[in-house]
């Protein structure tokens, strides 16, 4: 329900634009009038969930900022205390493209120490092992950005469409570094906002049921007129 509400409040700029509900989890997909219940979609980890009216949410569930939250907690236990903007800024100071993890690897769901889990993954896969807080954060944020790119590539292949941009909603939309790196990885614009998409979508769907708004298009028009969105162009 919460994802359905968030997607309803996503001010999609075109019918083929993708959305990313970004928080502890990353739920990335497109809205469609028809389901895609194929073996290829199943094998790629996509689901067809009902949305508002006759719409379907064709999406993939990706481990999201749980990675950053858990690494931050592990650092705090070791005496390294940073807030989230500081961690994002630190990531920018580390060398790019040094190591990558698969965010959906089961070892990252509930590790005793997220930093150690990331380091073990990199060592086992023959990559440079991130040591500093900056290196670990760079690895995590770049891994998410490239995973989002891979997910959109699969959507385009499975649905036979071209995705022009990605809309990021939810609390994770406030991570400006990840937003920019995602735009870079996609080679497409990333539009961010609203932060409180789930709340807004819930409220507006109730207004739809009461006849105060007429359809999903008007819901999104209300959102556009009620909050500011920002665009990150790929660099």
C-alpha positions as CSV (number, residue, x, y, z in Angstrom):
1,X,0.0,0.0,0.0
2,X,2.7,2.5,0.9
3,X,4.5,2.0,-2.4
4,X,1.2,2.3,-4.3
5,X,0.5,5.6,-2.6
6,X,4.0,6.9,-3.2
7,X,3.8,6.1,-6.9
8,X,0.4,7.7,-7.2
9,X,2.0,10.9,-5.9
10,X,4.9,10.7,-8.3
11,X,4.6,13.6,-10.8
12,X,5.7,11.5,-13.8
13,X,6.8,13.6,-16.7
14,X,5.8,11.1,-19.4
15,X,4.0,7.7,-19.5
16,X,7.3,5.9,-19.9
17,X,9.2,7.7,-17.2
18,X,10.5,5.4,-14.4
19,X,10.0,6.0,-10.7
20,X,12.1,5.1,-7.7
21,X,10.6,5.1,-4.2
22,X,13.8,5.6,-2.3
23,X,14.2,4.8,1.4
24,X,15.4,1.8,3.3
25,X,14.4,-0.1,0.2
26,X,14.5,1.0,-3.4
27,X,11.4,0.2,-5.4
28,X,12.1,1.0,-9.1
29,X,9.7,0.5,-12.0
30,X,7.3,1.9,-14.5
31,X,3.5,2.4,-14.5
32,X,1.6,0.4,-17.2
33,X,-1.9,-0.3,-18.3
34,X,-1.1,-4.0,-18.7
35,X,0.7,-6.5,-16.6
36,X,3.9,-8.3,-17.9
37,X,3.6,-11.8,-16.3
38,X,6.4,-13.4,-18.3
39,X,9.1,-15.9,-17.3
40,X,11.8,-13.3,-18.2
41,X,10.2,-10.7,-15.9
42,X,10.0,-13.2,-13.1
43,X,13.6,-14.3,-13.6
44,X,14.7,-10.7,-13.5
45,X,13.0,-10.1,-10.2
46,X,10.1,-7.9,-11.4
47,X,6.6,-8.0,-10.0
48,X,3.2,-6.7,-11.3
49,X,1.4,-4.9,-8.5
50,X,-1.9,-3.2,-8.8
51,X,-1.9,0.6,-8.8
52,X,-4.6,3.3,-8.8
53,X,-7.5,2.5,-11.1
54,X,-6.5,0.1,-13.9
55,X,-2.8,0.7,-13.6
56,X,0.0,-1.8,-12.8
57,X,3.3,-1.1,-11.1
58,X,5.9,-3.1,-12.9
59,X,8.8,-2.9,-10.4
60,X,11.9,-4.4,-8.9
61,X,12.7,-4.4,-5.2
62,X,16.3,-3.4,-4.6
63,X,18.1,-3.0,-1.3
64,X,18.3,0.7,-0.8
65,X,19.7,3.1,1.8
66,X,19.6,0.3,4.4
67,X,23.2,-0.2,3.2
68,X,24.1,3.4,4.2
69,X,22.1,3.3,7.5
70,X,23.8,0.1,8.6
71,X,27.3,1.2,7.6
72,X,26.7,4.4,9.5
73,X,25.6,2.5,12.6
74,X,28.7,0.2,12.3
75,X,30.9,3.3,12.1
76,X,29.2,4.9,15.1
77,X,29.9,1.8,17.2
78,X,33.6,2.3,16.3
79,X,33.5,5.9,17.3
80,X,33.0,7.4,13.8
81,X,29.9,9.5,14.0
82,X,28.6,11.3,10.9
83,X,25.2,12.5,9.8
84,X,23.9,11.5,6.3
85,X,24.9,14.7,4.5
86,X,28.5,14.4,5.9
87,X,28.7,10.8,4.7
88,X,27.5,11.8,1.2
89,X,30.1,14.6,1.1
90,X,32.8,12.2,2.2
91,X,31.9,9.8,-0.6
92,X,32.7,12.5,-3.1
93,X,36.3,12.7,-1.8
94,X,37.1,9.1,-2.5
95,X,38.4,7.8,-5.8
96,X,35.6,6.7,-8.2
97,X,34.9,3.3,-9.7
98,X,37.2,1.3,-7.4
99,X,34.8,-1.4,-6.1
100,X,31.2,-2.5,-6.6
101,X,28.8,-4.7,-4.6
102,X,25.6,-6.4,-5.5
103,X,23.1,-4.6,-3.1
104,X,20.7,-7.6,-3.2
105,X,23.3,-10.1,-2.0
106,X,21.8,-11.8,1.0
107,X,24.8,-11.0,3.2
108,X,23.7,-7.4,3.2
109,X,20.2,-8.0,4.6
110,X,21.1,-8.2,8.3
111,X,24.9,-8.4,8.8
112,X,26.5,-7.9,12.2
113,X,28.7,-5.2,10.7
114,X,27.8,-3.8,7.3
115,X,31.3,-2.3,6.7
116,X,32.9,-5.7,7.3
117,X,30.3,-7.3,4.9
118,X,31.2,-4.8,2.2
119,X,34.9,-5.4,2.7
120,X,34.5,-9.2,2.6
121,X,32.4,-9.0,-0.6
122,X,35.1,-6.9,-2.3
123,X,37.9,-9.2,-1.2
124,X,36.1,-12.3,-2.3
125,X,35.4,-10.8,-5.8
126,X,39.0,-9.7,-6.3
127,X,38.4,-6.0,-6.0
128,X,40.2,-3.3,-4.1
129,X,38.9,-3.4,-0.5
130,X,37.5,0.0,0.7
131,X,39.1,1.0,4.0
132,X,38.1,4.5,5.0
133,X,34.6,5.8,5.6
134,X,34.8,7.7,2.4
135,X,35.7,4.7,0.4
136,X,33.0,2.5,1.9
137,X,30.4,5.2,1.2
138,X,31.6,5.7,-2.4
139,X,31.3,2.0,-3.0
140,X,27.8,1.9,-1.6
141,X,26.4,4.9,-3.4
142,X,28.0,4.0,-6.7
143,X,26.7,0.4,-6.4
144,X,23.2,1.7,-5.9
145,X,23.5,4.1,-8.9
146,X,24.7,1.3,-11.2
147,X,22.1,-1.1,-9.9
148,X,19.4,1.4,-10.8
149,X,20.9,1.7,-14.3
150,X,20.9,-2.1,-14.7
151,X,17.2,-2.2,-13.5
152,X,16.1,0.4,-16.1
153,X,18.0,-1.5,-18.8
154,X,16.0,-4.6,-17.9
155,X,12.7,-2.7,-17.9
156,X,13.4,-1.3,-21.4
157,X,14.1,-4.8,-22.6
158,X,11.2,-6.5,-20.9
159,X,8.6,-3.8,-21.7
160,X,10.0,-2.8,-25.1
161,X,10.0,0.9,-24.2
162,X,12.6,3.7,-23.9
163,X,12.7,5.3,-20.4
164,X,13.4,9.0,-20.8
165,X,14.0,9.9,-17.1
166,X,13.8,8.7,-13.6
167,X,11.7,10.3,-10.8
168,X,13.0,9.7,-7.3
169,X,10.5,10.2,-4.4
170,X,10.7,9.5,-0.6
171,X,13.3,10.2,2.0
172,X,16.2,9.0,-0.2
173,X,15.5,11.7,-2.7
174,X,17.3,14.1,-0.3
175,X,20.6,12.4,-1.0
176,X,21.9,14.9,-3.6
177,X,25.1,13.0,-4.3
178,X,23.3,9.7,-5.0
179,X,20.8,11.6,-7.2
180,X,23.6,13.1,-9.3
181,X,25.5,9.8,-9.6
182,X,22.3,8.1,-10.6
183,X,21.7,10.6,-13.3
184,X,25.3,10.1,-14.5
185,X,24.9,6.3,-14.5
186,X,21.6,6.5,-16.4
187,X,22.8,9.1,-18.9
188,X,19.3,10.6,-18.3
189,X,17.8,13.3,-16.1
190,X,16.7,12.4,-12.6
191,X,13.8,14.4,-11.1
192,X,13.5,14.4,-7.3
193,X,10.5,15.0,-5.1
194,X,8.2,14.9,-3.3
195,X,10.0,13.7,-0.1
196,X,6.6,12.8,1.5
197,X,5.2,11.0,-1.5
198,X,3.6,8.2,0.5
199,X,1.7,10.6,2.7
200,X,0.6,12.8,-0.2
201,X,-0.5,9.8,-2.3
202,X,-2.5,8.3,0.5
203,X,-4.3,11.6,1.1
204,X,-5.0,12.2,-2.6
205,X,-6.3,8.8,-3.3
206,X,-8.8,9.3,-0.4
207,X,-9.8,12.6,-2.1
208,X,-10.2,10.6,-5.4
209,X,-12.6,8.2,-3.6
210,X,-14.6,11.2,-2.3
211,X,-14.8,12.8,-5.8
212,X,-12.7,15.8,-4.9
213,X,-10.2,14.9,-7.7
214,X,-11.2,13.1,-10.8
215,X,-8.4,10.8,-11.7
216,X,-4.7,9.9,-11.4
217,X,-3.7,12.6,-13.8
218,X,-5.3,15.2,-11.6
219,X,-3.7,13.7,-8.5
220,X,-0.3,14.2,-10.1
221,X,-1.2,17.7,-11.2
222,X,-2.0,18.6,-7.6
223,X,1.4,17.2,-6.5
224,X,3.2,19.3,-9.1
225,X,1.5,22.4,-7.8
226,X,2.0,21.6,-4.2
227,X,5.8,20.9,-4.0
228,X,9.0,21.8,-5.6
229,X,10.9,19.2,-7.7
230,X,14.5,19.4,-8.7
231,X,16.3,18.0,-11.8
232,X,19.7,16.5,-11.9
233,X,21.1,16.4,-15.5
234,X,23.7,13.7,-16.3
235,X,27.3,14.9,-16.2
